[in-house]
Amino acid sequence: MEYLLKASAVIAIFFVCYKICLQRDTFFEQNRWFLLAGLVVAAFLPFIVIPIYIEAQPTNFDYLVFVEDNIATAPTSNSFDILSLLNFIYVLGVIVFSLRFIFQITSLLPLIINSEKQRIDGYNFVKTHQNISPFSFFNYIVYNPKPFNESELEQIVTHEKVHVNQHHSIDILLSQISCIIFWFNPLVWFYNKDLKQNLEFIADKEAIHYTNCKKSYQYTLLKTSMPNQSLALTNNFYNSLIKKRIVMLHKSKSKKINLIKFTLIIPALALFLMSFNSKTVIIEKKPTKETIDKTSNNLLQEPYKVIITKDASKENLDQIIEEAKTKGVTLKFKGIKRNSNNEIIAISASFKNENGSGNYHLKGDKPITSFAYYQKKDSFGFASVSNELKKNNLCF
């Protein structure tokens, strides 16, 4: 769920930048790659985590005690989980829109298979008698020649060839897949609409170069603007926003200096990464030789104790070893054996400091009795928690 929210936020960033800064310019090809980049970046950026390193003093574990937790939590009668419900609703939405996507693809097949086809110069021209707007899908150009004259058909085919040559169907498929994954985000549907609209701007811009009369091309656009049947996965010559397409045909070419607007997305994404995709990494300061020597000299003046229980994990023991080093003590644990419950039943412990060394061994079929390494003003070493430590008033 966290991934979906972060990816949706990235899509929102690209969409807002496009609407505010780029939509009114005539950089249609650049806008295409910008919008495609938004979908790709949204898919992968949430996985990138920026580490922020912070140096800190080691935590003092002088009073660390491993306590065995035997408290059983009784199951509650109210088992309702809002997160599980949201996950269920999300998966249900993905299934519904996936089925819709599959239906749209399969609806193209009968139209292409059952219509008259002709392959010319690498293009598959499909003539149909159905009342649909001209469209292209990959290298298939589908049209009903009946409503148009020869000049109009030439303009329509030229327009659709641009879609085929620039592989615009891939853009549409990617946007449709994004709508399936992020169906709950209303912005992704507007994003999909603007992406398709920009593809029409590109095709109009290229097609007008091969047309002797811009005015006749506009009449063809108007003629195809009747509400015929259209397919969501295709590049339709008809577009409900036909007025915008005609306006863009007359719009003056944007100045190249305006290309700098594309760089505005960089600080926006950087802010997103630092705000939501950063992770604080704490680096413990290593004790210097001077600190260790000072600790060793004051070893018997500074009380220190740590308990080892039957439930101590490898991580616990490693932590104890590292902590002991800051006290000028070298602790080692060997010969560790555990039972089926992962409890320690055998262990050999040893210590060494500036004032001496010692060993402590426990072995048997039952879990070990808790023991500790301790040091105080007049003594130091290993001791059983239940015996010697109690006698020396070191219980903890």
Secondary structure as a PSIPRED ss2 file (coil, helix, strand):
# PSIPRED VFORMAT (PSIPRED V4.0)

   1 M C   1.000  0.000  0.000
   2 E H   0.000  1.000  0.000
   3 Y H   0.000  1.000  0.000
   4 L H   0.000  1.000  0.000
   5 L H   0.000  1.000  0.000
   6 K H   0.000  1.000  0.000
   7 A H   0.000  1.000  0.000
   8 S H   0.000  1.000  0.000
   9 A H   0.000  1.000  0.000
  10 V H   0.000  1.000  0.000
  11 I H   0.000  1.000  0.000
  12 A H   0.000  1.000  0.000
  13 I H   0.000  1.000  0.000
  14 F H   0.000  1.000  0.000
  15 F H   0.000  1.000  0.000
  16 V H   0.000  1.000  0.000
  17 C H   0.000  1.000  0.000
  18 Y H   0.000  1.000  0.000
  19 K H   0.000  1.000  0.000
  20 I H   0.000  1.000  0.000
  21 C H   0.000  1.000  0.000
  22 L H   0.000  1.000  0.000
  23 Q C   1.000  0.000  0.000
  24 R C   1.000  0.000  0.000
  25 D C   1.000  0.000  0.000
  26 T C   1.000  0.000  0.000
  27 F C   1.000  0.000  0.000
  28 F H   0.000  1.000  0.000
  29 E H   0.000  1.000  0.000
  30 Q H   0.000  1.000  0.000
  31 N H   0.000  1.000  0.000
  32 R H   0.000  1.000  0.000
  33 W H   0.000  1.000  0.000
  34 F H   0.000  1.000  0.000
  35 L H   0.000  1.000  0.000
  36 L H   0.000  1.000  0.000
  37 A H   0.000  1.000  0.000
  38 G H   0.000  1.000  0.000
  39 L H   0.000  1.000  0.000
  40 V H   0.000  1.000  0.000
  41 V H   0.000  1.000  0.000
  42 A H   0.000  1.000  0.000
  43 A H   0.000  1.000  0.000
  44 F H   0.000  1.000  0.000
  45 L H   0.000  1.000  0.000
  46 P H   0.000  1.000  0.000
  47 F H   0.000  1.000  0.000
  48 I C   1.000  0.000  0.000
  49 V C   1.000  0.000  0.000
  50 I E   0.000  0.000  1.000
  51 P E   0.000  0.000  1.000
  52 I E   0.000  0.000  1.000
  53 Y E   0.000  0.000  1.000
  54 I E   0.000  0.000  1.000
  55 E E   0.000  0.000  1.000
  56 A E   0.000  0.000  1.000
  57 Q C   1.000  0.000  0.000
  58 P C   1.000  0.000  0.000
  59 T C   1.000  0.000  0.000
  60 N C   1.000  0.000  0.000
  61 F C   1.000  0.000  0.000
  62 D C   1.000  0.000  0.000
  63 Y C   1.000  0.000  0.000
  64 L C   1.000  0.000  0.000
  65 V C   1.000  0.000  0.000
  66 F C   1.000  0.000  0.000
  67 V C   1.000  0.000  0.000
  68 E C   1.000  0.000  0.000
  69 D C   1.000  0.000  0.000
  70 N C   1.000  0.000  0.000
  71 I C   1.000  0.000  0.000
  72 A C   1.000  0.000  0.000
  73 T C   1.000  0.000  0.000
  74 A C   1.000  0.000  0.000
  75 P C   1.000  0.000  0.000
  76 T C   1.000  0.000  0.000
  77 S C   1.000  0.000  0.000
  78 N C   1.000  0.000  0.000
  79 S C   1.000  0.000  0.000
  80 F C   1.000  0.000  0.000
  81 D C   1.000  0.000  0.000
  82 I H   0.000  1.000  0.000
  83 L H   0.000  1.000  0.000
  84 S H   0.000  1.000  0.000
  85 L H   0.000  1.000  0.000
  86 L H   0.000  1.000  0.000
  87 N H   0.000  1.000  0.000
  88 F H   0.000  1.000  0.000
  89 I H   0.000  1.000  0.000
  90 Y H   0.000  1.000  0.000
  91 V H   0.000  1.000  0.000
  92 L H   0.000  1.000  0.000
  93 G H   0.000  1.000  0.000
  94 V H   0.000  1.000  0.000
  95 I H   0.000  1.000  0.000
  96 V H   0.000  1.000  0.000
  97 F H   0.000  1.000  0.000
  98 S H   0.000  1.000  0.000
  99 L H   0.000  1.000  0.000
 100 R H   0.000  1.000  0.000
 101 F H   0.000  1.000  0.000
 102 I H   0.000  1.000  0.000
 103 F H   0.000  1.000  0.000
 104 Q H   0.000  1.000  0.000
 105 I H   0.000  1.000  0.000
 106 T H   0.000  1.000  0.000
 107 S H   0.000  1.000  0.000
 108 L H   0.000  1.000  0.000
 109 L H   0.000  1.000  0.000
 110 P H   0.000  1.000  0.000
 111 L H   0.000  1.000  0.000
 112 I H   0.000  1.000  0.000
 113 I H   0.000  1.000  0.000
 114 N C   1.000  0.000  0.000
 115 S C   1.000  0.000  0.000
 116 E E   0.000  0.000  1.000
 117 K E   0.000  0.000  1.000
 118 Q E   0.000  0.000  1.000
 119 R E   0.000  0.000  1.000
 120 I E   0.000  0.000  1.000
 121 D C   1.000  0.000  0.000
 122 G C   1.000  0.000  0.000
 123 Y E   0.000  0.000  1.000
 124 N E   0.000  0.000  1.000
 125 F E   0.000  0.000  1.000
 126 V E   0.000  0.000  1.000
 127 K E   0.000  0.000  1.000
 128 T C   1.000  0.000  0.000
 129 H C   1.000  0.000  0.000
 130 Q C   1.000  0.000  0.000
 131 N C   1.000  0.000  0.000
 132 I E   0.000  0.000  1.000
 133 S C   1.000  0.000  0.000
 134 P C   1.000  0.000  0.000
 135 F E   0.000  0.000  1.000
 136 S E   0.000  0.000  1.000
 137 F E   0.000  0.000  1.000
 138 F C   1.000  0.000  0.000
 139 N C   1.000  0.000  0.000
 140 Y E   0.000  0.000  1.000
 141 I E   0.000  0.000  1.000
 142 V E   0.000  0.000  1.000
 143 Y E   0.000  0.000  1.000
 144 N C   1.000  0.000  0.000
 145 P C   1.000  0.000  0.000
 146 K C   1.000  0.000  0.000
 147 P C   1.000  0.000  0.000
 148 F C   1.000  0.000  0.000
 149 N C   1.000  0.000  0.000
 150 E H   0.000  1.000  0.000
 151 S H   0.000  1.000  0.000
 152 E H   0.000  1.000  0.000
 153 L H   0.000  1.000  0.000
 154 E H   0.000  1.000  0.000
 155 Q H   0.000  1.000  0.000
 156 I H   0.000  1.000  0.000
 157 V H   0.000  1.000  0.000
 158 T H   0.000  1.000  0.000
 159 H H   0.000  1.000  0.000
 160 E H   0.000  1.000  0.000
 161 K H   0.000  1.000  0.000
 162 V H   0.000  1.000  0.000
 163 H H   0.000  1.000  0.000
 164 V H   0.000  1.000  0.000
 165 N H   0.000  1.000  0.000
 166 Q C   1.000  0.000  0.000
 167 H C   1.000  0.000  0.000
 168 H H   0.000  1.000  0.000
 169 S H   0.000  1.000  0.000
 170 I H   0.000  1.000  0.000
 171 D H   0.000  1.000  0.000
 172 I H   0.000  1.000  0.000
 173 L H   0.000  1.000  0.000
 174 L H   0.000  1.000  0.000
 175 S H   0.000  1.000  0.000
 176 Q H   0.000  1.000  0.000
 177 I H   0.000  1.000  0.000
 178 S H   0.000  1.000  0.000
 179 C H   0.000  1.000  0.000
 180 I H   0.000  1.000  0.000
 181 I H   0.000  1.000  0.000
 182 F C   1.000  0.000  0.000
 183 W C   1.000  0.000  0.000
 184 F C   1.000  0.000  0.000
 185 N C   1.000  0.000  0.000
 186 P H   0.000  1.000  0.000
 187 L H   0.000  1.000  0.000
 188 V H   0.000  1.000  0.000
 189 W H   0.000  1.000  0.000
 190 F H   0.000  1.000  0.000
 191 Y H   0.000  1.000  0.000
 192 N H   0.000  1.000  0.000
 193 K H   0.000  1.000  0.000
 194 D H   0.000  1.000  0.000
 195 L H   0.000  1.000  0.000
 196 K H   0.000  1.000  0.000
 197 Q H   0.000  1.000  0.000
 198 N H   0.000  1.000  0.000
 199 L H   0.000  1.000  0.000
 200 E H   0.000  1.000  0.000
 201 F H   0.000  1.000  0.000
 202 I H   0.000  1.000  0.000
 203 A H   0.000  1.000  0.000
 204 D H   0.000  1.000  0.000
 205 K H   0.000  1.000  0.000
 206 E H   0.000  1.000  0.000
 207 A H   0.000  1.000  0.000
 208 I H   0.000  1.000  0.000
 209 H H   0.000  1.000  0.000
 210 Y H   0.000  1.000  0.000
 211 T C   1.000  0.000  0.000
 212 N C   1.000  0.000  0.000
 213 C C   1.000  0.000  0.000
 214 K H   0.000  1.000  0.000
 215 K H   0.000  1.000  0.000
 216 S H   0.000  1.000  0.000
 217 Y H   0.000  1.000  0.000
 218 Q H   0.000  1.000  0.000
 219 Y H   0.000  1.000  0.000
 220 T H   0.000  1.000  0.000
 221 L H   0.000  1.000  0.000
 222 L H   0.000  1.000  0.000
 223 K H   0.000  1.000  0.000
 224 T C   1.000  0.000  0.000
 225 S C   1.000  0.000  0.000
 226 M C   1.000  0.000  0.000
 227 P C   1.000  0.000  0.000
 228 N C   1.000  0.000  0.000
 229 Q E   0.000  0.000  1.000
 230 S C   1.000  0.000  0.000
 231 L C   1.000  0.000  0.000
 232 A C   1.000  0.000  0.000
 233 L C   1.000  0.000  0.000
 234 T C   1.000  0.000  0.000
 235 N E   0.000  0.000  1.000
 236 N E   0.000  0.000  1.000
 237 F C   1.000  0.000  0.000
 238 Y C   1.000  0.000  0.000
 239 N C   1.000  0.000  0.000
 240 S C   1.000  0.000  0.000
 241 L C   1.000  0.000  0.000
 242 I H   0.000  1.000  0.000
 243 K H   0.000  1.000  0.000
 244 K H   0.000  1.000  0.000
 245 R H   0.000  1.000  0.000
 246 I H   0.000  1.000  0.000
 247 V H   0.000  1.000  0.000
 248 M H   0.000  1.000  0.000
 249 L H   0.000  1.000  0.000
 250 H H   0.000  1.000  0.000
 251 K C   1.000  0.000  0.000
 252 S C   1.000  0.000  0.000
 253 K C   1.000  0.000  0.000
 254 S C   1.000  0.000  0.000
 255 K C   1.000  0.000  0.000
 256 K H   0.000  1.000  0.000
 257 I H   0.000  1.000  0.000
 258 N H   0.000  1.000  0.000
 259 L H   0.000  1.000  0.000
 260 I H   0.000  1.000  0.000
 261 K H   0.000  1.000  0.000
 262 F H   0.000  1.000  0.000
 263 T H   0.000  1.000  0.000
 264 L H   0.000  1.000  0.000
 265 I H   0.000  1.000  0.000
 266 I H   0.000  1.000  0.000
 267 P H   0.000  1.000  0.000
 268 A H   0.000  1.000  0.000
 269 L H   0.000  1.000  0.000
 270 A H   0.000  1.000  0.000
 271 L H   0.000  1.000  0.000
 272 F H   0.000  1.000  0.000
 273 L H   0.000  1.000  0.000
 274 M H   0.000  1.000  0.000
 275 S H   0.000  1.000  0.000
 276 F H   0.000  1.000  0.000
 277 N C   1.000  0.000  0.000
 278 S E   0.000  0.000  1.000
 279 K E   0.000  0.000  1.000
 280 T E   0.000  0.000  1.000
 281 V E   0.000  0.000  1.000
 282 I E   0.000  0.000  1.000
 283 I E   0.000  0.000  1.000
 284 E E   0.000  0.000  1.000
 285 K C   1.000  0.000  0.000
 286 K C   1.000  0.000  0.000
 287 P C   1.000  0.000  0.000
 288 T C   1.000  0.000  0.000
 289 K H   0.000  1.000  0.000
 290 E H   0.000  1.000  0.000
 291 T H   0.000  1.000  0.000
 292 I H   0.000  1.000  0.000
 293 D H   0.000  1.000  0.000
 294 K H   0.000  1.000  0.000
 295 T H   0.000  1.000  0.000
 296 S H   0.000  1.000  0.000
 297 N H   0.000  1.000  0.000
 298 N C   1.000  0.000  0.000
 299 L C   1.000  0.000  0.000
 300 L C   1.000  0.000  0.000
 301 Q C   1.000  0.000  0.000
 302 E C   1.000  0.000  0.000
 303 P C   1.000  0.000  0.000
 304 Y E   0.000  0.000  1.000
 305 K E   0.000  0.000  1.000
 306 V E   0.000  0.000  1.000
 307 I E   0.000  0.000  1.000
 308 I E   0.000  0.000  1.000
 309 T C   1.000  0.000  0.000
 310 K C   1.000  0.000  0.000
 311 D C   1.000  0.000  0.000
 312 A C   1.000  0.000  0.000
 313 S C   1.000  0.000  0.000
 314 K H   0.000  1.000  0.000
 315 E H   0.000  1.000  0.000
 316 N H   0.000  1.000  0.000
 317 L H   0.000  1.000  0.000
 318 D H   0.000  1.000  0.000
 319 Q H   0.000  1.000  0.000
 320 I H   0.000  1.000  0.000
 321 I H   0.000  1.000  0.000
 322 E H   0.000  1.000  0.000
 323 E H   0.000  1.000  0.000
 324 A H   0.000  1.000  0.000
 325 K H   0.000  1.000  0.000
 326 T C   1.000  0.000  0.000
 327 K C   1.000  0.000  0.000
 328 G C   1.000  0.000  0.000
 329 V C   1.000  0.000  0.000
 330 T E   0.000  0.000  1.000
 331 L E   0.000  0.000  1.000
 332 K E   0.000  0.000  1.000
 333 F E   0.000  0.000  1.000
 334 K E   0.000  0.000  1.000
 335 G E   0.000  0.000  1.000
 336 I E   0.000  0.000  1.000
 337 K E   0.000  0.000  1.000
 338 R E   0.000  0.000  1.000
 339 N C   1.000  0.000  0.000
 340 S C   1.000  0.000  0.000
 341 N C   1.000  0.000  0.000
 342 N C   1.000  0.000  0.000
 343 E C   1.000  0.000  0.000
 344 I E   0.000  0.000  1.000
 345 I E   0.000  0.000  1.000
 346 A E   0.000  0.000  1.000
 347 I E   0.000  0.000  1.000
 348 S E   0.000  0.000  1.000
 349 A E   0.000  0.000  1.000
 350 S E   0.000  0.000  1.000
 351 F E   0.000  0.000  1.000
 352 K E   0.000  0.000  1.000
 353 N E   0.000  0.000  1.000
 354 E C   1.000  0.000  0.000
 355 N C   1.000  0.000  0.000
 356 G E   0.000  0.000  1.000
 357 S E   0.000  0.000  1.000
 358 G E   0.000  0.000  1.000
 359 N E   0.000  0.000  1.000
 360 Y E   0.000  0.000  1.000
 361 H E   0.000  0.000  1.000
 362 L E   0.000  0.000  1.000
 363 K E   0.000  0.000  1.000
 364 G C   1.000  0.000  0.000
 365 D C   1.000  0.000  0.000
 366 K C   1.000  0.000  0.000
 367 P C   1.000  0.000  0.000
 368 I C   1.000  0.000  0.000
 369 T C   1.000  0.000  0.000
 370 S C   1.000  0.000  0.000
 371 F E   0.000  0.000  1.000
 372 A E   0.000  0.000  1.000
 373 Y E   0.000  0.000  1.000
 374 Y E   0.000  0.000  1.000
 375 Q E   0.000  0.000  1.000
 376 K C   1.000  0.000  0.000
 377 K C   1.000  0.000  0.000
 378 D C   1.000  0.000  0.000
 379 S C   1.000  0.000  0.000
 380 F E   0.000  0.000  1.000
 381 G E   0.000  0.000  1.000
 382 F E   0.000  0.000  1.000
 383 A E   0.000  0.000  1.000
 384 S E   0.000  0.000  1.000
 385 V C   1.000  0.000  0.000
 386 S C   1.000  0.000  0.000
 387 N C   1.000  0.000  0.000
 388 E H   0.000  1.000  0.000
 389 L H   0.000  1.000  0.000
 390 K H   0.000  1.000  0.000
 391 K H   0.000  1.000  0.000
 392 N C   1.000  0.000  0.000
 393 N C   1.000  0.000  0.000
 394 L C   1.000  0.000  0.000
 395 C C   1.000  0.000  0.000
 396 F C   1.000  0.000  0.000
